[in-house]
Amino acid sequence: MLMATSLRAEITLPKGLEGTSIGALWYLDFKAGQDRQADHYSGWSIGRGYINIKKEITSWLSARVTPDVTRDIHGDVKVRLKYLYGRLYFRDLSIFTNNFIEIGQIHFPWLDFEEHVNPYRCQGTMFQERNHMFNSADQGIAWFSYFGGQMSEEYKEKVHKYYAGRYGSFCLGVFNGGGYHQGEKNTNKALEARITLRPLPDLLPGLQFTYFGILAKGNLSKEGETYKDGKYAYFPGTSIIAAGDPPDWYVNTFFISYEAPSYTFTFEFARDKGAQDGFYKEDGEYYRDERDKRGISLWGMLRVPWHKRLRAWARYDIWDPDLSITDNIERRLISSLSYDVYKGVWGCIFLITFERLWHDNPNYRDEHFFQTVLQIKF
């Protein structure tokens, strides 16, 4: 034992590996249920397969690359790039503290924040991403900052350390707008901003109010294009998605959250227009997405008092994808039990979940599924 300890102490990393860390985040999933066509399904899947490689280059510069996995239309697992960016740290500017800038394929200003309030991304995407408004990474540049320093070490230990600005935090960025699933198809850039305020850090430290907005165009080319399921990709100049200026894509999100050591509750209201892709699919046909949309989402988590590794949580969504018509509202209920396997909810966890989706549209059957997820993180 003493010899092994001595050998470890004498090991010197190659200079290129100093400041380098390697980690992983995997979602190993099983689902069985019924879709909106009343077809039944079941199967195992890999919901996420991150390999995180990070490098501290200097005291003011770091880098990250994260490949992920996805399934193609034939079910084959493929590797794709989720994050690749440089991060530049700089000094405090008056009330703006803990400043850094990300450049490259970077974090989306909203979802990284929301997923650190609601840590159960392994169950499925968050409210607006689930309804195809945006995804969680894009190519661009963004400034991240806290207001007025950080919360106490006690708060960061008992609640969590993420986005722990004493009076809140913000992110302001300019992005291509297409997300990480596709390339840029027009010259428009997306202006995206999140502002979070923590008004009573001493009296009600877990209470935060957040606004998130996007001002952009959907990711369509002016020539028009069609999307083919199967072996084809894009064909410019067709009329299936009409040519012309890309449709507007606006997001207005208002979010209230309260976080405590044993529970968390959130309320989200969205008033949106269009979508990131610029189109939507309905009954096998493709349309420019110029729809006005509205929705709310409630989420809550409670740690079981007599067994602190066990947590119960639920989410209820109401989404109207087109305010101009009736009989199209969707209501979703997710209920779950989770168990902290290792290092709490931010480490390895196991979930058992039931989800049900009700459609007002008479052409669709209500959907449901049973799910188990093992999240591996190290």
MIBADO-327687 format. One record per residue (C-alpha): x, y, z; residue in three letters; residue number from 0. Coordinates in steps of 0.5 Angstrom, whole numbers, plus 2048, in hexadecimal, padded with zeros to 3 digits. Example, Ala and Ser with C-alpha at 12.3 -4.5 7.8 and 13.67 -1.06 7.14 Angstrom:
[[819,7F7,810],'ALA',0]
[[81B,7FE,80E],'SER',1]
***
This chain:
[[800,800,800],'MET',0]
[[806,805,802],'LEU',1]
[[809,803,7FB],'MET',2]
[[803,805,7F7],'ALA',3]
[[802,80B,7FB],'THR',4]
[[809,80D,7F9],'SER',5]
[[809,80B,7F2],'LEU',6]
[[802,810,7F1],'ARG',7]
[[806,815,7F5],'ALA',8]
[[80C,815,7F0],'GLU',9]
[[807,815,7E9],'ILE',10]
[[808,81B,7E5],'THR',11]
[[803,81D,7E0],'LEU',12]
[[805,81E,7D9],'PRO',13]
[[805,826,7D8],'LYS',14]
[[7FF,825,7D3],'GLY',15]
[[7FB,822,7D8],'LEU',16]
[[7FC,827,7DE],'GLU',17]
[[7F5,82A,7DF],'GLY',18]
[[7F1,825,7DB],'THR',19]
[[7EB,821,7DE],'SER',20]
[[7E7,81C,7DA],'ILE',21]
[[7E0,81A,7DD],'GLY',22]
[[7D9,817,7DA],'ALA',23]
[[7D2,818,7DA],'LEU',24]
[[7CE,812,7D8],'TRP',25]
[[7C6,811,7D8],'TYR',26]
[[7C4,80A,7D7],'LEU',27]
[[7BD,809,7D6],'ASP',28]
[[7B7,804,7D5],'PHE',29]
[[7B0,806,7D3],'LYS',30]
[[7AA,803,7D1],'ALA',31]
[[7A4,806,7CF],'GLY',32]
[[79F,808,7CA],'GLN',33]
[[7A0,80E,7C5],'ASP',34]
[[79A,813,7C2],'ARG',35]
[[799,80E,7BC],'GLN',36]
[[797,809,7C2],'ALA',37]
[[79D,805,7C0],'ASP',38]
[[7A1,801,7C5],'HIS',39]
[[7A8,801,7C6],'TYR',40]
[[7AE,7FF,7CB],'SER',41]
[[7B5,7FF,7CB],'GLY',42]
[[7BC,801,7CE],'TRP',43]
[[7BF,807,7CC],'SER',44]
[[7C5,80C,7CD],'ILE',45]
[[7C2,813,7CF],'GLY',46]
[[7C9,816,7D0],'ARG',47]
[[7D0,814,7CF],'GLY',48]
[[7D5,81A,7D1],'TYR',49]
[[7DC,819,7D1],'ILE',50]
[[7DE,820,7D4],'ASN',51]
[[7E6,822,7D3],'ILE',52]
[[7E8,828,7D7],'LYS',53]
[[7EE,82C,7D7],'LYS',54]
[[7F1,832,7DB],'GLU',55]
[[7F5,835,7D7],'ILE',56]
[[7F7,83B,7DB],'THR',57]
[[7F4,83F,7E1],'SER',58]
[[7EF,843,7DC],'TRP',59]
[[7EE,83E,7D6],'LEU',60]
[[7EB,837,7D6],'SER',61]
[[7E8,832,7D1],'ALA',62]
[[7E3,82C,7D0],'ARG',63]
[[7E1,827,7CB],'VAL',64]
[[7DB,823,7CC],'THR',65]
[[7D9,81D,7C7],'PRO',66]
[[7D2,81A,7C8],'ASP',67]
[[7CE,815,7C4],'VAL',68]
[[7C8,815,7C0],'THR',69]
[[7C4,810,7BC],'ARG',70]
[[7C3,810,7B5],'ASP',71]
[[7BD,80F,7B1],'ILE',72]
[[7BF,807,7B1],'HIS',73]
[[7C0,807,7B8],'GLY',74]
[[7C8,807,7B8],'ASP',75]
[[7CB,80A,7BD],'VAL',76]
[[7D0,810,7BB],'LYS',77]
[[7D4,815,7BE],'VAL',78]
[[7D3,81D,7BD],'ARG',79]
[[7D6,823,7C0],'LEU',80]
[[7D2,826,7C6],'LYS',81]
[[7D7,82B,7C9],'TYR',82]
[[7DE,82E,7C6],'LEU',83]
[[7E0,835,7C9],'TYR',84]
[[7E5,839,7CC],'GLY',85]
[[7E3,83D,7D3],'ARG',86]
[[7E7,843,7D5],'LEU',87]
[[7E6,846,7DC],'TYR',88]
[[7E7,84D,7DE],'PHE',89]
[[7E7,851,7E4],'ARG',90]
[[7E1,854,7E7],'ASP',91]
[[7DD,85A,7E4],'LEU',92]
[[7DA,85E,7EA],'SER',93]
[[7D4,85A,7EC],'ILE',94]
[[7D5,855,7E6],'PHE',95]
[[7D9,84F,7E9],'THR',96]
[[7DC,848,7E7],'ASN',97]
[[7DC,84A,7E0],'ASN',98]
[[7DE,846,7DA],'PHE',99]
[[7DD,846,7D3],'ILE',100]
[[7DC,83F,7CF],'GLU',101]
[[7DD,83F,7C7],'ILE',102]
[[7DC,839,7C3],'GLY',103]
[[7D6,834,7C3],'GLN',104]
[[7D4,836,7CA],'ILE',105]
[[7CF,836,7CF],'HIS',106]
[[7C8,838,7CE],'PHE',107]
[[7C6,83E,7D3],'PRO',108]
[[7C0,83B,7D5],'TRP',109]
[[7C0,833,7D6],'LEU',110]
[[7C7,833,7D9],'ASP',111]
[[7C4,837,7DF],'PHE',112]
[[7BD,834,7DF],'GLU',113]
[[7C0,82D,7DF],'GLU',114]
[[7C4,82F,7E5],'HIS',115]
[[7BE,831,7E9],'VAL',116]
[[7BA,82A,7E6],'ASN',117]
[[7BF,825,7E6],'PRO',118]
[[7BB,820,7E3],'TYR',119]
[[7BD,821,7DC],'ARG',120]
[[7BF,819,7DB],'CYS',121]
[[7B7,818,7DB],'GLN',122]
[[7B6,81C,7D5],'GLY',123]
[[7B7,823,7D2],'THR',124]
[[7B4,829,7D6],'MET',125]
[[7AE,82D,7D5],'PHE',126]
[[7AF,831,7CF],'GLN',127]
[[7B4,82D,7CC],'GLU',128]
[[7AF,827,7CC],'ARG',129]
[[7AB,82B,7C8],'ASN',130]
[[7B0,82D,7C2],'HIS',131]
[[7B1,834,7C4],'MET',132]
[[7B9,833,7C5],'PHE',133]
[[7BF,82E,7C7],'ASN',134]
[[7C4,82F,7CC],'SER',135]
[[7CB,831,7C8],'ALA',136]
[[7CC,836,7C2],'ASP',137]
[[7D2,839,7BF],'GLN',138]
[[7D3,840,7C1],'GLY',139]
[[7D6,844,7C6],'ILE',140]
[[7D3,846,7CD],'ALA',141]
[[7D5,84A,7D4],'TRP',142]
[[7D3,846,7DA],'PHE',143]
[[7D3,84A,7E1],'SER',144]
[[7D1,84A,7E8],'TYR',145]
[[7CE,850,7EB],'PHE',146]
[[7D1,852,7F2],'GLY',147]
[[7D6,84D,7F3],'GLY',148]
[[7D4,846,7F6],'GLN',149]
[[7CF,842,7FB],'MET',150]
[[7D2,840,801],'SER',151]
[[7D6,839,801],'GLU',152]
[[7D0,836,806],'GLU',153]
[[7CB,838,800],'TYR',154]
[[7D0,835,7FB],'LYS',155]
[[7D1,82F,7FF],'GLU',156]
[[7CA,82D,801],'LYS',157]
[[7C6,830,7FB],'VAL',158]
[[7CB,830,7F5],'HIS',159]
[[7D0,834,7F3],'LYS',160]
[[7CE,835,7EB],'TYR',161]
[[7CC,83C,7E9],'TYR',162]
[[7CD,83E,7F1],'ALA',163]
[[7CD,846,7EF],'GLY',164]
[[7CB,84A,7F6],'ARG',165]
[[7C6,84E,7F2],'TYR',166]
[[7C5,84A,7EC],'GLY',167]
[[7C9,849,7E6],'SER',168]
[[7C8,84A,7DE],'PHE',169]
[[7CB,847,7D7],'CYS',170]
[[7CB,84C,7D1],'LEU',171]
[[7CD,848,7CA],'GLY',172]
[[7CC,849,7C3],'VAL',173]
[[7CC,842,7BF],'PHE',174]
[[7CB,83F,7B8],'ASN',175]
[[7C4,83D,7BA],'GLY',176]
[[7C4,836,7B7],'GLY',177]
[[7C6,832,7BE],'GLY',178]
[[7CB,82C,7BE],'TYR',179]
[[7C6,828,7B9],'HIS',180]
[[7C7,82C,7B3],'GLN',181]
[[7CB,831,7AF],'GLY',182]
[[7CA,838,7AE],'GLU',183]
[[7C5,839,7A8],'LYS',184]
[[7C4,841,7A8],'ASN',185]
[[7C8,847,7AA],'THR',186]
[[7C3,849,7B0],'ASN',187]
[[7C6,848,7B7],'LYS',188]
[[7C3,847,7BD],'ALA',189]
[[7C3,84B,7C3],'LEU',190]
[[7C2,848,7CA],'GLU',191]
[[7C2,84A,7D1],'ALA',192]
[[7C0,847,7D8],'ARG',193]
[[7C0,84C,7DE],'ILE',194]
[[7BF,849,7E5],'THR',195]
[[7BE,84D,7EB],'LEU',196]
[[7BE,84A,7F2],'ARG',197]
[[7BB,850,7F6],'PRO',198]
[[7BB,84E,7FD],'LEU',199]
[[7C2,849,7FE],'PRO',200]
[[7C2,84A,805],'ASP',201]
[[7BA,849,807],'LEU',202]
[[7B8,844,801],'LEU',203]
[[7BF,842,7FE],'PRO',204]
[[7BC,83D,7F9],'GLY',205]
[[7B7,842,7F6],'LEU',206]
[[7B8,844,7EF],'GLN',207]
[[7B5,847,7E9],'PHE',208]
[[7B7,846,7E2],'THR',209]
[[7B6,849,7DB],'TYR',210]
[[7B8,846,7D5],'PHE',211]
[[7B7,848,7CE],'GLY',212]
[[7B9,847,7C7],'ILE',213]
[[7B9,84C,7C1],'LEU',214]
[[7BA,848,7BB],'ALA',215]
[[7B8,845,7B4],'LYS',216]
[[7B7,83D,7B3],'GLY',217]
[[7BC,83A,7B0],'ASN',218]
[[7BA,839,7A9],'LEU',219]
[[7BD,83C,7A2],'SER',220]
[[7BA,841,79E],'LYS',221]
[[7BA,83C,798],'GLU',222]
[[7B5,837,79C],'GLY',223]
[[7B6,830,79D],'GLU',224]
[[7B3,829,79F],'THR',225]
[[7B5,824,7A4],'TYR',226]
[[7B4,81D,7A2],'LYS',227]
[[7B4,817,7A7],'ASP',228]
[[7B8,812,7A5],'GLY',229]
[[7BE,812,7A0],'LYS',230]
[[7BE,819,79E],'TYR',231]
[[7BF,81F,7A1],'ALA',232]
[[7BE,826,79E],'TYR',233]
[[7BC,829,798],'PHE',234]
[[7BC,830,797],'PRO',235]
[[7B7,834,792],'GLY',236]
[[7B1,82F,794],'THR',237]
[[7AA,832,796],'SER',238]
[[7A9,82D,79C],'ILE',239]
[[7AC,833,7A0],'ILE',240]
[[7AA,839,79D],'ALA',241]
[[7B0,83D,79A],'ALA',242]
[[7B1,844,79D],'GLY',243]
[[7B4,848,7A4],'ASP',244]
[[7B4,843,7A9],'PRO',245]
[[7AE,843,7AE],'PRO',246]
[[7AF,847,7B5],'ASP',247]
[[7B2,843,7BB],'TRP',248]
[[7B0,846,7C2],'TYR',249]
[[7B0,843,7C9],'VAL',250]
[[7AE,847,7CF],'ASN',251]
[[7AF,843,7D5],'THR',252]
[[7AD,845,7DC],'PHE',253]
[[7AF,840,7E2],'PHE',254]
[[7AF,840,7E9],'ILE',255]
[[7B3,83B,7ED],'SER',256]
[[7B4,839,7F5],'TYR',257]
[[7BA,835,7F7],'GLU',258]
[[7BB,832,7FE],'ALA',259]
[[7BF,82C,800],'PRO',260]
[[7B9,827,801],'SER',261]
[[7B4,82A,7FB],'TYR',262]
[[7B4,82E,7F5],'THR',263]
[[7AE,831,7F1],'PHE',264]
[[7AD,835,7EA],'THR',265]
[[7A8,838,7E6],'PHE',266]
[[7AA,83A,7DF],'GLU',267]
[[7A5,83E,7DA],'PHE',268]
[[7A7,83E,7D3],'ALA',269]
[[7A4,843,7CD],'ARG',270]
[[7A8,841,7C7],'ASP',271]
[[7A8,842,7BF],'LYS',272]
[[7AA,83D,7BA],'GLY',273]
[[7B0,838,7BC],'ALA',274]
[[7B7,837,7BB],'GLN',275]
[[7B7,833,7B5],'ASP',276]
[[7B2,838,7B1],'GLY',277]
[[7AD,832,7AF],'PHE',278]
[[7A9,82D,7B2],'TYR',279]
[[7A6,826,7B0],'LYS',280]
[[79E,824,7B1],'GLU',281]
[[79B,81E,7AE],'ASP',282]
[[7A1,81D,7A9],'GLY',283]
[[7A1,824,7A6],'GLU',284]
[[7A6,829,7A8],'TYR',285]
[[7A4,831,7A9],'TYR',286]
[[7A8,837,7AA],'ARG',287]
[[7A7,838,7B2],'ASP',288]
[[7A4,83F,7B3],'GLU',289]
[[7A0,83D,7B9],'ARG',290]
[[79F,841,7BF],'ASP',291]
[[79F,83C,7C5],'LYS',292]
[[79E,83C,7CC],'ARG',293]
[[79F,837,7D2],'GLY',294]
[[7A1,836,7DA],'ILE',295]
[[7A5,831,7DE],'SER',296]
[[7A5,830,7E5],'LEU',297]
[[7AA,82B,7E8],'TRP',298]
[[7AB,829,7EF],'GLY',299]
[[7B0,824,7F3],'MET',300]
[[7B0,822,7FA],'LEU',301]
[[7B5,81E,7FE],'ARG',302]
[[7B2,819,802],'VAL',303]
[[7B4,81A,809],'PRO',304]
[[7B5,813,80C],'TRP',305]
[[7BA,811,806],'HIS',306]
[[7BD,817,803],'LYS',307]
[[7C0,814,7FD],'ARG',308]
[[7B9,813,7FB],'LEU',309]
[[7B5,818,7F7],'ARG',310]
[[7AE,819,7F4],'ALA',311]
[[7AD,81E,7EF],'TRP',312]
[[7A8,820,7EA],'ALA',313]
[[7A7,825,7E4],'ARG',314]
[[7A0,827,7E0],'TYR',315]
[[7A0,82B,7DA],'ASP',316]
[[79B,82E,7D5],'ILE',317]
[[79D,830,7CE],'TRP',318]
[[799,834,7C9],'ASP',319]
[[79D,833,7C2],'PRO',320]
[[799,838,7BE],'ASP',321]
[[794,83D,7C2],'LEU',322]
[[790,83E,7BB],'SER',323]
[[78D,837,7BC],'ILE',324]
[[789,833,7C1],'THR',325]
[[78A,82C,7C3],'ASP',326]
[[791,82C,7C2],'ASN',327]
[[793,82C,7CA],'ILE',328]
[[798,827,7CD],'GLU',329]
[[798,826,7D4],'ARG',330]
[[79E,821,7D7],'ARG',331]
[[79F,81E,7DE],'LEU',332]
[[7A5,81B,7E0],'ILE',333]
[[7A6,818,7E7],'SER',334]
[[7AC,815,7E9],'SER',335]
[[7B0,812,7EF],'LEU',336]
[[7B8,812,7EF],'SER',337]
[[7BD,80F,7F3],'TYR',338]
[[7C4,813,7F4],'ASP',339]
[[7C9,80D,7F3],'VAL',340]
[[7CF,811,7F4],'TYR',341]
[[7D1,818,7F5],'LYS',342]
[[7CA,81B,7F5],'GLY',343]
[[7C5,81D,7F0],'VAL',344]
[[7CB,820,7EC],'TRP',345]
[[7CF,819,7EC],'GLY',346]
[[7CC,812,7EA],'CYS',347]
[[7C5,811,7EB],'ILE',348]
[[7BF,80C,7E9],'PHE',349]
[[7B8,80E,7E7],'LEU',350]
[[7B2,80B,7E7],'ILE',351]
[[7AD,80F,7E3],'THR',352]
[[7A6,80F,7E0],'PHE',353]
[[7A4,815,7DA],'GLU',354]
[[79D,816,7D7],'ARG',355]
[[79C,81B,7D2],'LEU',356]
[[794,81D,7D0],'TRP',357]
[[793,820,7C9],'HIS',358]
[[78C,824,7C8],'ASP',359]
[[78D,823,7C1],'ASN',360]
[[788,81D,7BF],'PRO',361]
[[78D,81A,7BA],'ASN',362]
[[792,818,7BF],'TYR',363]
[[792,813,7C4],'ARG',364]
[[794,815,7CB],'ASP',365]
[[79B,812,7CD],'GLU',366]
[[79F,80F,7D3],'HIS',367]
[[7A5,80B,7D5],'PHE',368]
[[7A8,808,7DA],'PHE',369]
[[7B0,80A,7DB],'GLN',370]
[[7B6,808,7DF],'THR',371]
[[7BC,80C,7DE],'VAL',372]
[[7C3,80B,7E1],'LEU',373]
[[7C7,811,7E1],'GLN',374]
[[7CF,810,7E1],'ILE',375]
[[7D3,816,7E3],'LYS',376]
[[7DB,816,7E5],'PHE',377]
***
